């Protein structure tokens, strides 16, 4: 999970910038409305909604804002009625595979925006299935804490069914089977730990290592994709040194 952990930490830091722009809240609201529309307003009976709520809380979205978004979706209001999930696949610089998950009410708008972002950064938009096989759907739970908490976190996570536990830059990243996120999150909370986020993500099963300018170019592409209003999540299998990643984020 090394490549995933590095990019997960970059995304975690970038999310703090997104919060200031309100970008994260907009994306979370859309996800909440769609989840509530399709599965109902009760997170106990709607895991997709629970994951959306967890992400909204991780983005520090106010409780009343979360509740309003859920109510709009559950009421089949126009704001949540016409959205559909679309996944785009492509390549960045140096053969890096990229998945882009979108929620859109107009795919005729979204597709050209995605294609343009890839082209401007020197990447290529591919066809369905061109890179998805390089990723597996996993549960990803994060806990902010110190490295000396390893024994407590490792024990609680593995006993609850986690597959892997890693620490980097003050953030514990716990990998679980995709259908066990809620179970493991609840067990961690019950053991006294505070879960920062619990989501399902596409984790690379093979990483592509790049260096130097290629890292900066790929980061630029990933950021450009994430900044599009219809984009919910962006995944890549890029791996790079900590130094190159830090330089690319400056």
N, C-alpha and C positions, 0 to 999 in steps of 0.2 A: 504493500500500500504506500510505498515511499513517495511516488510521484503524486498520488492523490493527496497525501498529507501536506506536501509543500503547497500545492495549489489551494487546498482547503484553507490553509492559514492565510494565503494571499487574499482569498475571497472574504475571509473573516475580517481582515483589516480593511479591505475595500468597502465592505458593508457599512463600516462606520462613516465613511465618506458619503455613501449613498443616502444614509439616514438624513444627513444635513440637507440634501437636495430634495428629499421627499420621494425620491425614485423608488426606494424599497417599499414604502407604504403603498404607493400606487400599485405595484406588482402584487403585494400581499392582498390588497383589497380585491383585486380581480380574482386571485386564486380562492379566496374565501367565498366570494359570491358563486363561483362556478361549482366549488365543492358542495356548498349548501344546496344549490339548485339540483344537483344530480343525486345527492345522498341524504338530504334532509339536514335540519339545523342542530341535531344532537351529536356532538363529537364522540360520545360513548358508543354510538351505533354507526358512526361514519368516520372511518379511519382517515380518509382523504381530508376531511375537514379538520380532524385532530392535527394532522401534519401541517395543514395550512395555518392553524391557530398557533402551533409551536413556532413556525417561522415568523409569524407576525409578532409574537411576543419577543422573539430574539431580535427583531428589528425595533423593539421598544414602541410598537404601535399601541396607542391608548386603548383601554378595555372597551370604552364606548364606541370607538371607531371600528373595532373588531366586531362588536355586536351589531352595529348598523350594517356592515357589509354582509354578515351572515343573514340578517333579516331581509335584506334586498334580494339575496340569492334564493332564500327559502320561499319568498313571496312571489318568485318568478317575475320579478320586475324586469323592465327592459334592459337595465344595466347588466344583468347577468344571463339573459335568456339566449343570446345568439353567439356566445363564445364557443370556440372549438379548439381542441388540442391538436397541434401540428408539430412534428419533429423534422428538423432539417439536419442534414449530415454533410460534412465537408472536410477539407484538409487545410491546415495552416502551412507555415513555413517549415521545411525539413521533414515533411511527411507526418506532421502532428495531426492526429485525428480529432475532430471537433463535432460534438452534438449540440444542437440548439433546440430547446423546448419552448414552444410558444403557446400563448392563449390569444386568439384573435377573433374579431368579428368580421374580418375582411381579408381573406387569404390573398386576394389580388393586390392588396397593399403590402402585406407582410413579405411575400416571396421576393419582390424586387428589392425591398430594403435589406433582406438577408443576403441576397446575391450581391448587392452593391457593397456591403460591408466586407464580404470575402474578397471581392475583386480589388477594392481600394487598398487592402492590406497585403495583396499578393497571394491570397489563398484561392481555393477553388470550392465552389458549392458542388457537392456530389449528388448521387441518386439515393433513393431509399435503400437502406441495407448496405451501403458502401463502407461504413465504418462502425455501425452499431454492434457488430460482432466482437469488436475490441473492448466492449464494456459489459459489465454485469450490474444488474440492479441490486443495490445493497442498502441497508439501513445505516445511517451515519448519525451518531450522537456526539455532541460536543459538551465538554465540561471545562470551565475556566478554573484553573487551580495551579498548585505548585508541584514541582517534580517529586517532592518527598511524599506526595500522596499516592505514589504508585501502588503500594501494597493494598491500600483500601480500595482504590478504584479498580485495579486489576482483579482483585478477589470478587468484588461485587459484580463487575461486568461479566466475567467468565462464568460465575455461578448462575447468572441470569440468562446465559445463552449467547453472549457476545463471541465473535470470531477473532477479533484482533483489537489491541489497544496500543495507541501510540501517543507520545508527548512531544510537542514542539512549540516554542515561543509562548509558553503560558497557557497552552490549550491542549486538552486531552481529546483525542479523536478515537471514538469507539465504533468499530464496524460490526454489524449484525446481519443476520438474514433479513431480507426485505420485509417479511411479514412479522418480524419480531421487534420492531422499533418501539412500539408502545409497551410491550412486555418488559423489555430491558430498561427503558426509561423509567417505568414505574418502580422497578426493583432498585435502580440507582437512587431514586428519590427516597424510597423507603429506607435505604441504608444511611440516609443523612446527607447525600450529595445533592448539589443543585445542578440540574441539567440546563445548559444554555440553549440547546436546540436539539431537535430530533426529527430527522427527515429521511426520505428515501432518495438516493442519488445514484446516478450511473457512474460506477467506479471502473477505471481502466483495468483490464486483465493483462495488458501489455503496455509498457511505457516506451515512448520515443524520446531519446535524449538529444537535446539541442544545446548550443552554446553561443555566447557572444551576441551579435546583432540579431540572430534568429530568435533568441529569447525575447528581446524587446519587441520585435515585429509581431510575434505571436501574442504577447501580452496586449499590444495595441489592438490586434484583431479581436481578442476575447473581450476587451473593454468596450470596443465599438459595438459588438453584438449585445453585450449586457445593457448598454445604454438605450437600445431600441425599446420603445414602449411595449411592443407585443411580446418581447422575449421575457420568459420567466426564469430559465436557468440555462447556463452554458457549461458544458463539460469538455475537458480535453485530456489527452493522455501524454501531455508534455512533461518531461522530466528535465531538470537542469540543476546546476549548482546553486547553493544558497547565495553565493556572491552575484551570479548572473541574474538571479531572480530579484535580489535587492536592488541591483542597478536598474533593472527594467521598471521597477515600481517608483523610482525617484522622479 
